[in-house]
Structure formats: structure tokens, C-alpha cells
Amino acid sequence: ERVLNNMGTIELGLLRSDGSRFPAEVRVSEFRDGQQTLFVAMLRDISARKDAEHEIQERTTRLNALLANSPLAIVVLDKNQRVQMCNPAFEELFQYRSAELAGLDLDSLVAPEELKEEASEMTKAGMQGRVAHAITRRRRKDGSLVDVEIHSVALLIGGQVEGAYAIYQDVSERKKL
């Protein structure tokens, strides 16, 4: 009876003949053929994969820092025009916490009734790959209105529209002047 048993895969740091280290994936299998047992080890250099993972992690960290520290309010919508995420400046401007907004329709939350059509058109523009810009008013959680400048932009991933994002700036002081 022949039996092949995969004993698992592990990642190790190994040494090259020149003394340099590299990450490797090692897969060990046990092969039994009657009375004889053999162990087979397959080794794969995963340096390229680890470098790519590190690059992705670094970019993600930078993007998260950019969003978190931006003085402009930013909200990201998915293909269904539902809130995926927002930054702290958005939370402060509109008085909502990110967790409260997740999965909800942004326009129904922040657009006053008389500006729903305008808000819908701006969201549609972003979803269709167009940039929309307006100076208008939006509603905070407490019902108060705030003068804002809005940019609605498509979220393109691999050349495909995967959603949209909006950038809001409070222009109340500018309007007063």
C-alpha cells in the first residue's frame, strides 16, 4: 500500500552559500511504500512574495496615515453607494462615528431634503467615473446644516470603478466673509 501524507508547510529564514539570508517555504511530505518510509521536502524561495507583502503593508500604512491625518473630511462608498469608511475629520464634521455609517446610504444621512437630488447627482457622477464639485450645504447628525465644498471622485481599481469617495471641506467661515 502506498500512502502520501502531507505533513504541512512552514516558513523559515535560510542561508545562501554567500551567507545572505532569504525567506523560504518548506513543504514536507511523508511517502510510504510498503515497509519503506521516505520524507520529501520541497523548498521554495519566497523573497519576491515577502517583498510584495512588505510593499503592500507599507503603502497601506501610508494611506491610512494620510486618511487619518487629513484635515479634509473623506468618506469612501462601495459600488452600491454604501459607506465603507470615513476618516476622523469626517466624523468630526458630521458628528457620526465610522461604525454608525458603515453600510448606510450617505446621501440619505447628510443631504437635507431640498438638496437630495443634488447629492444624488454628485454621487452618480463619482460612480460613473466623473468628478463633481459643488459648494453647498449638508446636514450633521444633530440636524444642523453646514456649508461645505464637496469633491466627488470615482474610486478606480484596476481601471474599473469600484465605488466613489467624497472630500468635504467646511466653508462656513469663508461663506460668512
C-alpha contacts under 8 A as a table, 3 or more apart, distances in Angstrom:
res1	aa1	res2	aa2	distance
1	E	32	R	7.74
1	E	33	D	6.12
1	E	34	G	5.64
2	R	31	F	7.30
2	R	32	R	5.49
2	R	33	D	4.60
2	R	34	G	6.53
3	V	30	E	7.93
3	V	31	F	5.75
3	V	32	R	5.09
3	V	33	D	6.74
4	L	29	S	6.88
4	L	30	E	5.75
4	L	31	F	4.58
4	L	32	R	6.50
5	N	29	S	5.58
5	N	30	E	5.05
5	N	31	F	6.41
6	N	27	R	7.85
6	N	28	V	6.42
6	N	29	S	4.32
6	N	30	E	6.34
7	M	27	R	7.45
7	M	28	V	5.50
7	M	29	S	5.17
7	M	30	E	6.81
8	G	27	R	5.80
8	G	28	V	5.99
8	G	29	S	7.28
9	T	25	E	6.71
9	T	26	V	5.52
9	T	27	R	4.28
9	T	28	V	6.57
10	I	25	E	5.72
10	I	26	V	5.37
10	I	27	R	6.55
11	E	23	P	6.96
11	E	24	A	5.61
11	E	25	E	4.47
11	E	26	V	6.17
12	L	23	P	5.84
12	L	24	A	5.34
12	L	25	E	6.34
12	L	26	V	7.31
13	G	21	R	6.39
13	G	22	F	5.60
13	G	23	P	4.58
13	G	24	A	6.10
14	L	21	R	5.49
14	L	22	F	5.45
14	L	23	P	6.22
14	L	24	A	6.63
15	L	18	D	7.83
15	L	19	G	5.65
15	L	20	S	5.63
15	L	21	R	4.55
15	L	22	F	6.36
16	R	19	G	5.26
16	R	20	S	5.39
16	R	21	R	6.18
16	R	22	F	7.30
17	S	20	S	7.48
22	F	45	D	7.14
22	F	46	I	7.84
22	F	47	S	6.31
23	P	45	D	6.19
23	P	46	I	5.67
23	P	47	S	5.64
23	P	50	K	7.62
24	A	43	L	6.61
24	A	44	R	5.45
24	A	45	D	4.53
24	A	46	I	5.23
24	A	47	S	7.31
25	E	43	L	5.82
25	E	44	R	5.19
25	E	45	D	6.53
25	E	46	I	6.52
26	V	41	A	6.57
26	V	42	M	5.65
26	V	43	L	4.67
26	V	44	R	6.52
27	R	41	A	5.56
27	R	42	M	5.19
27	R	43	L	6.64
28	V	39	F	6.82
28	V	40	V	5.66
28	V	41	A	4.44
28	V	42	M	6.52
29	S	39	F	5.70
29	S	40	V	5.20
29	S	41	A	6.45
30	E	37	T	6.98
30	E	38	L	5.84
30	E	39	F	4.57
30	E	40	V	6.32
31	F	37	T	5.72
31	F	38	L	5.05
31	F	39	F	6.07
31	F	40	V	7.42
32	R	35	Q	7.15
32	R	36	Q	5.76
32	R	37	T	4.44
32	R	38	L	6.27
33	D	36	Q	5.33
33	D	37	T	6.45
34	G	37	T	7.92
45	D	48	A	7.98
46	I	49	R	5.29
46	I	50	K	6.18
47	S	50	K	5.14
47	S	51	D	6.05
48	A	51	D	5.10
48	A	52	A	6.18
49	R	52	A	5.10
49	R	53	E	6.14
50	K	53	E	5.01
50	K	54	H	6.09
51	D	54	H	5.07
51	D	55	E	6.15
52	A	55	E	5.01
52	A	56	I	6.15
53	E	56	I	5.12
53	E	57	Q	6.12
54	H	57	Q	5.07
54	H	58	E	6.10
55	E	58	E	5.07
55	E	59	R	6.16
56	I	59	R	5.14
56	I	60	T	6.02
57	Q	60	T	5.07
57	Q	61	T	6.10
58	E	61	T	5.13
58	E	62	R	6.27
59	R	62	R	5.08
59	R	63	L	6.05
60	T	63	L	5.09
60	T	64	N	6.02
61	T	64	N	5.19
61	T	65	A	6.13
62	R	65	A	5.06
62	R	66	L	6.10
63	L	66	L	4.99
63	L	67	L	6.23
64	N	67	L	5.16
64	N	68	A	5.95
65	A	68	A	5.06
65	A	69	N	5.91
66	L	69	N	5.44
66	L	70	S	5.87
67	L	70	S	5.36
67	L	74	I	7.35
67	L	87	N	5.79
68	A	87	N	5.56
68	A	88	P	6.04
68	A	89	A	7.75
69	N	88	P	7.84
70	S	73	A	7.33
70	S	87	N	7.90
70	S	89	A	6.95
71	P	89	A	5.91
72	L	89	A	5.96
72	L	90	F	7.34
72	L	167	I	6.46
72	L	168	Y	5.99
72	L	169	Q	5.54
73	A	86	C	7.64
73	A	87	N	6.41
73	A	88	P	7.34
73	A	89	A	4.53
73	A	90	F	3.93
73	A	91	E	7.64
73	A	93	L	7.00
73	A	167	I	5.56
73	A	168	Y	4.90
73	A	169	Q	6.32
74	I	86	C	5.59
74	I	87	N	5.63
74	I	89	A	7.15
74	I	90	F	5.70
74	I	165	Y	6.97
74	I	166	A	5.72
74	I	167	I	4.63
74	I	168	Y	6.38
75	V	83	V	7.03
75	V	84	Q	7.65
75	V	85	M	5.87
75	V	86	C	4.19
75	V	87	N	6.66
75	V	90	F	6.89
75	V	165	Y	5.55
75	V	166	A	5.46
75	V	167	I	6.77
76	V	83	V	5.91
76	V	84	Q	5.51
76	V	85	M	5.34
76	V	86	C	6.16
76	V	163	G	7.46
76	V	164	A	6.00
76	V	165	Y	4.30
76	V	166	A	6.65
77	L	80	N	7.53
77	L	81	Q	5.17
77	L	82	R	5.12
77	L	83	V	4.51
77	L	84	Q	5.32
77	L	85	M	7.34
77	L	163	G	5.37
77	L	164	A	5.18
77	L	165	Y	5.81
78	D	81	Q	5.27
78	D	82	R	5.46
78	D	83	V	6.51
78	D	84	Q	6.15
78	D	162	E	6.34
78	D	163	G	4.28
78	D	164	A	6.65
79	K	82	R	7.39
79	K	127	M	7.32
79	K	161	V	7.71
79	K	162	E	5.42
79	K	163	G	4.35
79	K	164	A	7.57
80	N	163	G	7.50
81	Q	105	D	6.26
81	Q	106	L	7.46
81	Q	123	T	7.62
81	Q	163	G	6.93
81	Q	164	A	7.70
82	R	102	A	7.31
82	R	103	G	4.93
82	R	104	L	5.07
82	R	105	D	4.87
82	R	106	L	6.61
83	V	86	C	7.70
83	V	101	L	6.12
83	V	102	A	5.11
83	V	103	G	5.08
83	V	104	L	5.55
83	V	105	D	6.43
83	V	106	L	6.30
84	Q	101	L	7.91
84	Q	102	A	5.45
84	Q	103	G	6.28
85	M	98	S	6.26
85	M	101	L	7.72
85	M	102	A	6.48
86	C	90	F	6.10
86	C	91	E	7.14
86	C	98	S	5.86
87	N	90	F	5.37
87	N	91	E	6.52
87	N	98	S	7.56
88	P	91	E	4.94
88	P	92	E	6.16
89	A	92	E	5.08
89	A	93	L	6.09
90	F	93	L	5.13
90	F	94	F	5.99
90	F	95	Q	7.81
90	F	96	Y	7.86
90	F	168	Y	7.65
91	E	94	F	5.51
91	E	95	Q	5.22
91	E	96	Y	5.00
91	E	97	R	5.39
91	E	98	S	6.68
92	E	95	Q	5.20
92	E	96	Y	7.30
93	L	140	R	7.38
93	L	170	D	7.51
94	F	110	V	7.71
94	F	139	R	7.29
94	F	140	R	4.47
94	F	141	K	6.01
95	Q	140	R	6.15
95	Q	141	K	5.50
95	Q	142	D	7.46
96	Y	100	E	6.46
96	Y	101	L	6.97
96	Y	140	R	7.98
96	Y	141	K	6.30
97	R	100	E	5.33
97	R	101	L	6.72
98	S	101	L	5.29
98	S	102	A	6.35
99	A	102	A	5.47
101	L	104	L	5.49
101	L	106	L	7.72
105	D	108	S	5.72
105	D	109	L	6.82
106	L	109	L	5.25
106	L	110	V	6.29
107	D	110	V	5.47
107	D	111	A	5.21
107	D	116	K	6.82
107	D	119	A	6.04
107	D	120	S	6.66
108	S	111	A	5.98
108	S	116	K	7.46
109	L	139	R	7.44
109	L	141	K	7.67
110	V	138	R	5.33
110	V	139	R	4.59
110	V	140	R	6.18
110	V	141	K	7.63
111	A	114	E	7.98
111	A	115	L	5.83
111	A	116	K	5.41
111	A	119	A	6.31
111	A	137	R	7.64
111	A	138	R	5.09
111	A	139	R	5.76
112	P	115	L	5.34
112	P	116	K	6.22
112	P	137	R	7.76
112	P	138	R	6.14
112	P	139	R	5.79
113	E	116	K	5.35
114	E	117	E	7.65
115	L	118	E	5.25
115	L	119	A	6.20
115	L	137	R	7.95
116	K	119	A	5.08
116	K	120	S	6.04
117	E	120	S	5.01
117	E	121	E	6.17
118	E	121	E	5.17
118	E	122	M	6.30
119	A	122	M	5.15
119	A	123	T	6.22
120	S	123	T	5.13
120	S	124	K	6.07
121	E	124	K	5.00
121	E	125	A	6.09
122	M	125	A	5.10
122	M	126	G	6.49
122	M	132	A	5.67
122	M	133	H	7.62
122	M	152	S	6.23
123	T	126	G	5.26
123	T	127	M	6.28
123	T	152	S	6.55
123	T	164	A	7.49
124	K	127	M	4.96
124	K	128	Q	6.09
125	A	128	Q	5.11
125	A	129	G	6.41
125	A	130	R	4.97
125	A	131	V	6.33
125	A	132	A	6.13
125	A	152	S	7.29
125	A	153	V	7.63
125	A	154	A	7.86
126	G	129	G	5.26
126	G	130	R	5.22
126	G	131	V	5.80
126	G	132	A	6.76
126	G	152	S	5.30
126	G	153	V	4.54
126	G	154	A	4.39
126	G	155	L	7.75
126	G	163	G	7.67
126	G	164	A	5.35
126	G	165	Y	7.34
127	M	130	R	7.37
127	M	153	V	7.68
127	M	154	A	5.56
127	M	155	L	7.84
127	M	161	V	6.70
127	M	162	E	7.96
127	M	163	G	5.86
127	M	164	A	5.66
128	Q	154	A	6.99
128	Q	161	V	7.36
129	G	153	V	6.98
129	G	154	A	4.82
129	G	155	L	7.88
129	G	156	L	7.98
129	G	161	V	6.61
130	R	153	V	6.51
130	R	154	A	6.54
131	V	151	H	6.97
131	V	152	S	5.65
131	V	153	V	4.85
131	V	154	A	7.03
132	A	150	I	7.85
132	A	151	H	5.65
132	A	152	S	5.01
132	A	153	V	6.75
133	H	149	E	7.41
133	H	150	I	5.55
133	H	151	H	4.60
133	H	152	S	6.43
134	A	149	E	5.74
134	A	150	I	5.34
134	A	151	H	6.85
135	I	147	D	7.29
135	I	148	V	5.72
135	I	149	E	4.29
135	I	150	I	6.29
136	T	147	D	5.78
136	T	148	V	5.55
136	T	149	E	6.37
136	T	150	I	7.69
137	R	145	L	6.26
137	R	146	V	5.45
137	R	147	D	4.46
137	R	148	V	5.63
138	R	145	L	5.56
138	R	146	V	5.52
138	R	147	D	6.63
138	R	148	V	6.89
139	R	142	D	7.91
139	R	143	G	5.66
139	R	144	S	5.70
139	R	145	L	4.53
139	R	146	V	6.30
140	R	143	G	5.25
140	R	144	S	5.47
140	R	145	L	6.15
140	R	146	V	7.16
141	K	144	S	7.46
146	V	170	D	6.97
146	V	172	S	6.56
147	D	170	D	5.95
147	D	171	V	5.44
147	D	172	S	4.94
147	D	175	K	7.55
148	V	168	Y	6.11
148	V	169	Q	5.31
148	V	170	D	4.57
148	V	171	V	5.13
148	V	172	S	6.99
149	E	168	Y	5.63
149	E	169	Q	5.16
149	E	170	D	6.60
149	E	171	V	6.42
150	I	166	A	6.64
150	I	167	I	5.59
150	I	168	Y	4.66
150	I	169	Q	6.65
151	H	166	A	5.51
151	H	167	I	5.19
151	H	168	Y	6.73
152	S	164	A	6.98
152	S	165	Y	5.90
152	S	166	A	4.39
152	S	167	I	6.60
153	V	164	A	5.55
153	V	165	Y	5.46
153	V	166	A	6.22
154	A	161	V	6.23
154	A	162	E	7.71
154	A	163	G	6.15
154	A	164	A	4.26
154	A	165	Y	6.39
155	L	161	V	5.68
155	L	162	E	5.66
155	L	163	G	4.99
155	L	164	A	4.48
155	L	165	Y	6.29
156	L	159	G	5.56
156	L	160	Q	5.24
156	L	161	V	4.58
156	L	162	E	5.83
156	L	163	G	7.33
156	L	164	A	7.99
157	I	160	Q	5.33
157	I	161	V	6.46
157	I	162	E	6.28
161	V	164	A	7.64
170	D	173	E	7.90
171	V	174	R	5.14
171	V	175	K	6.13
172	S	175	K	5.15
172	S	176	K	6.34
173	E	176	K	5.13
173	E	177	L	6.49
174	R	177	L	5.27
